[in-house]
């Protein structure tokens, strides 16, 4: 099973590599605005650096509306480093997105734009590729407040300022972070995210559907929902109603030797099925890289490879 797990990881990594190449090619050919930079008076003055994948996009989404309000006064851009994130935010983010995967792209952005402030919402290690530029002010705004050690990480010293919600955050930094003066480097801004009216994802207290009880719910033979004494032989009760027949509730069976053997046989079938699926994935992924299969018919080549990998 360790071999299967390793093969699964290799296949998944190859798939991700292929998907990344396709996204980069799409940006190069069809999403060129993600690589363009404005000139003149429209140059960006504020940037938010987000090097993460979309799994952490919740850290960014809560700052959409405050940044949109800020964009009414100065040009704002979201700076991303991943092609998947760039294409996803291109569809949902109300602000301009700039894709800068390499350090050279970061240098081109910093030198061509009039950046005054760069915001950071997390402690991603790639933040230091942007912190090396001493032109703009680097500000850590985080994505929430808590009493975790993350909130007084020693990495906060790398930023020029830390924007916090209130006095409790400043006291937390003064207590836990050495050689850091919160009175000079901490600015209290509250939580601007709560000044926005958000559309709830679901309707609270939505009216429940009315349930009409049309049958006698007494426990009698039949379909179980009506008073028919005829035991149905089909999937529904045809004597008095069209109620679907309910599946009988089976009692939990105790462990026995025969059931243990049945479970073992079923596990063996599942293992062989999984092995075939892994082999099919390998063959499917290998085609874009020009890997040629043997001259044998497809079924024979697959069985030979399966035997070589798992039964030799």
N, C-alpha and C positions, 0 to 999 in steps of 0.2 A: 504493500500500500504506500510505502514511502516513495517508491518509484513513480506511482501514479500521481501522488501529490506534487512531486518535483516536476513531472511533465505538465501537469495542470498549470503550475506557476510559470513555466517557460512559455507555454502557449499563450497564457494571459498577457505576459510581458510582450510577446511578439505582436499580439493583437493591438495592445496599447501603442506600441511603436508605429505600427501601420496607420492607426487612427490619427496619431499625432502628425505624421507626414501628410496625410490627406487634408487635415485642417490647415496646416501651414501652406499647402498648395492652394487651398481655397482662399486663404487670406491674400496670397500673392496675386491671384487672378481675379477674384470677385469681391473682395472686401478691402480694397486698397485704402479706404478712408481710415482704417485702423492703423496705418503706417504713416499717414500724412500729418504734417505739423503746420499750424497757422503761422502767418507772417504779419508784420506790421502791428497795428493796434489790437488785433485779435489774438495776440500771443497769450498763452496760458500764464496765469499768475498764481494759481493754486492747483495743487495736484494731490490726489490720494493714492498712495502706493499700496497695491493689493497683489502680492505675488502668489497667492494660494490658488488651489483648485476650487471648483464650484461647490464642493462639499462644505466649505467654510464661507460661502457667500452670504450667510445670515449675518456675519459680522459686518459686512458692507451694506446690506440692504437697509439697515436701520438708520444709516446716514444719508440715504438718498434725498429725503425732503429737506433736511438742513443744508445740504450742499446745493440743492436746487435754489433755495432761498439766497444762498451766498452767490450763486451764479448770476443773480440779477444785478450784482454790483461789479464783479470781476470774473473773467473767464476761468472755469474750473474744468479739470480733466481727471478721469480715472486711469491710472497707470497700472497695467497688468503685464504679467510675464509669461502666462500660459496661453497657448492657442485655443484650448477648449474654453477657458474662462473668457477670453476675448470675444469669441463668437457667441457665447451664451449671454454675456452682458450686452453685447451689441443689440440683442433682441429685447432685453427687458429694462436696461438702465436708461433713465431720462437724461443722462449726462454724456458728453463725449468720451469715447474709449480710445486709448492709445496703447498699442501692442508693442512692447519693447523687450524682447526675450533676452538679449545679450547685453553685456556691459557697454559695448560700442553704441548700441541703441540708446542706452541711458545717457551716455555722454552727449550724443547728438541732441537729445531732448533738453538736457540741462544747459547746453551752450547756446541753443537756438531760441529758447523760450525765456520769458521774464518771470521765472518762478520766485515768489516771495515766501511761500509756505508749502511744505510737504507734510501731509497727514499720514498717520499709520494707525491701523485698527488692531494689529496683533504684533506678536514678537517673532515673526517668521525670520529665519536666519538670512534670507535674501534681502531683508531690509538694509543690511549693512552695505550692500552694493549701491544704495541710494544715499546712505548717510555719509559716504566718503566725500560728497560734494558739499563744500562749505558756503555756497552762495545763498540758498534759501534757509529759512528757519525750519527745523525738523521738530514736529509736534506729535506726541503720542496721545491719541484720543480714546483708544481701547474700544471695546464693544460691550461694556457693562461694568458694574461695580460689585465687588464681593470681598470677602475676607480670606480669600485664598492667597497663597504665597506668590502666585502669578502677579498680584497687584502691587507687590513691592520687590519685583525682580531687579537684580542689579543691572539689567539691561536698560532700565529707565535712565541711567546716567548718560547713555549715548545720545539722548534727545535733548534739544535745547529747552523745550518746555513740555510739561505734562498737563493736559487739560483734564480736570476731575469734576465730579458732580458737586461736592460740598466739603464742609469742614472735616467730616469724618474721614474722607479720603486723604486730606492733607495731614491729619493727625496720624493716619496709618503709615504714611510715608516717613513722617518724622520719627516714628517709633521703630520702624523695622529697617529703614534704608540708611546705611552709614554714609557719611561724607556727601550728603545730599541735602541742600537747603530748600525745603518746600516753599518757604516764604518768597524765594526769588524765582524758582523754576516751576512752580505749580500755579495754574490759573483755574479758578472755579467758574464753570460755565453752566452748572446745572445739568439737566437732561433735555436738550433741545428736541429730542425725538418725540417727547410727549406733547409738544406744542402742535402736533399735526393730527388731523382727523383721519384715521385709517379705516379702510373698509374691512369689516370682520370677515374672516375666511368662511364662517358658517353663520347661519341665522340662529340667534339665541332664542330659546323658548318657542321654537316653531310649533304650530298646531299639529297635534298627533292625528293620524287618520282615524275616522270613526270605524268601529268594529261592529258589524251587525251579526248577532247570534241568531241564525235561522234554524238551528237544529236543537233537538233535545240532547244535552250533553251527558245524559245518564250512561253509565257503563253497561253497554249491552253488546251482543254480537253484531257483526256487520262491519261497517267501515270505521266504527269507533266514534263517529261524530253525529250519527243519527240513530233512531230507534229501530232500524231494520234488523230483523232476525236472520236475514239471509247472509251467509258468509260469502263475500265477493271472491271471485276467481280471477278477476282482471285487476288492472292497476287502479281502478276507481270503483266506487259503489254504484251499481246500476239499478238497485232496487228502488230507492227513493230520492237519491241526491247524486250529484256529480263530484262529491268531495274526494280528492285524491286519497288513496289508501295510505295510512301511516305505517311506517316500518316498525316492526315489533322491536321492543327493547330487549336486548340480549343480556343475560346475566354474565358477569365477569367470570371467565373460566379459570380454575386454579391451574398452577403450573404442573405439567406432566411430562413424561419422557417423550411421548410421541409428538407432542406439540413442540418440544425443544428441537427434535429432528426436523420437523417441518420448517421451523424458523431458520435452521442452519442451511437447509436446501434453498430456501428463498434468498438468504444472504449470498449464497454462491451464485445464484442467477443474477442478482443485482450487481455483484462484482464483475462478472463476465460482461454484462451490459455496459457497465461503466468503462471497462477496458476497451470495448469496441468504440465507444463514443470518444475516448481519448485519442485512439488511433485515427478516427475520422477527422478530428480536429487538427491533428498533426499534418495529415495529408492536405487538408483544406488550406492551412496556413502556409505550407511550404510552397504552394504553387506560385504566389506572387514573387518569391525569391528565386524562381527558376529551378527549383529542386525537381529533378525528374524521377518518376517512379520506374520500377523495373518493367521489362517488356512482357511480364506475365499478365494474364487477365486480372481485372481489378480484384475479384474475390480471392484469388490465389495469392496475389501480392499482399493483400491485407492480412490474410491468415498467416502467411510466412512471417510477416513483420510482427504480428501479435505473438506468435510462438517464440520468436527471437527475443522479444522484450520481456515477456512475463512468464514464460514456461521453460526457458533454457537454463 
